Amino acid sequence: MTPPPRWKMAVVTWLGVYPLITLLLLALGPLILGLPIPVVTLILSVTLVSLLTFVVMPLLLRAFGPWLRAGVAGSTAGEGDAS
């Protein structure tokens, strides 16, 4: 199976990252205020990558799967369609 175009994966990844960063900053901002920047970056990056890997991206890939596979050679999505 051919992977989706990189630009489509970039769009889906951004759709996961942007709201997640916003929510993390709202939720953790008061707790991490005043910590050194390397510590803040460590906390946010570990939390972000973990949530993206195990929660957000599986949901987004399931939701956007047909769009990601549309027009990809070797894909079984849309067989018989003129898409």
C-alpha positions in Angstrom: 0.0 0.0 0.0 1.3 3.4 -1.0 1.5 6.0 1.9 -0.5 9.2 1.6 1.1 12.3 0.3 3.3 14.1 2.8 1.3 17.3 2.5 -1.9 15.5 3.6 -0.1 13.9 6.5 1.3 17.4 7.5 -2.3 18.8 7.4 -3.7 16.0 9.6 -0.7 16.3 12.0 -1.2 20.0 12.3 -4.9 19.4 13.0 -3.8 17.3 15.9 -0.9 19.4 17.2 -2.5 22.9 17.2 -5.5 22.2 19.4 -3.5 19.9 21.6 -0.8 22.5 22.3 -3.5 25.1 23.0 -5.3 22.7 25.5 -2.0 21.7 27.1 -1.0 25.3 27.6 -4.4 26.2 29.1 -4.3 23.1 31.4 -0.7 23.0 32.4 0.2 26.7 32.0 -0.5 27.7 35.6 1.3 24.6 36.9 4.5 25.1 34.9 4.6 28.9 35.1 8.0 29.9 36.5 9.8 26.7 35.7 12.9 26.9 33.6 12.3 26.8 29.8 14.1 23.4 29.4 11.8 21.8 32.0 8.7 23.4 30.5 9.8 22.2 27.0 10.4 18.7 28.4 7.0 18.5 30.1 5.1 19.8 27.1 7.0 17.7 24.5 6.6 14.4 26.4 2.9 15.1 27.0 2.3 16.2 23.4 4.1 13.3 21.7 2.5 10.7 24.0 -1.0 12.1 23.5 -0.5 12.4 19.7 1.0 8.9 19.4 -1.6 7.0 21.4 -4.8 9.1 21.3 -5.0 11.9 18.8 -3.4 10.6 15.7 -5.2 7.2 15.7 -8.5 9.1 15.9 -7.5 11.5 13.2 -6.2 8.8 10.9 -9.4 6.9 11.2 -11.5 10.1 10.6 -9.4 11.3 7.7 -8.5 7.9 6.3 -10.6 8.1 3.1 -9.3 11.5 2.3 -5.7 10.5 3.0 -6.0 7.4 0.7 -8.0 9.3 -2.1 -6.0 9.3 -5.3 -3.1 7.2 -3.9 -1.9 4.5 -6.3 -2.3 1.0 -4.9 -5.0 2.0 -2.4 -8.1 0.0 -2.0 -10.1 3.1 -1.0 -12.6 4.1 -3.6 -12.2 1.1 -5.9 -14.7 1.4 -8.6 -15.1 5.2 -8.0 -14.0 7.8 -10.5 -12.1 9.6 -7.7 
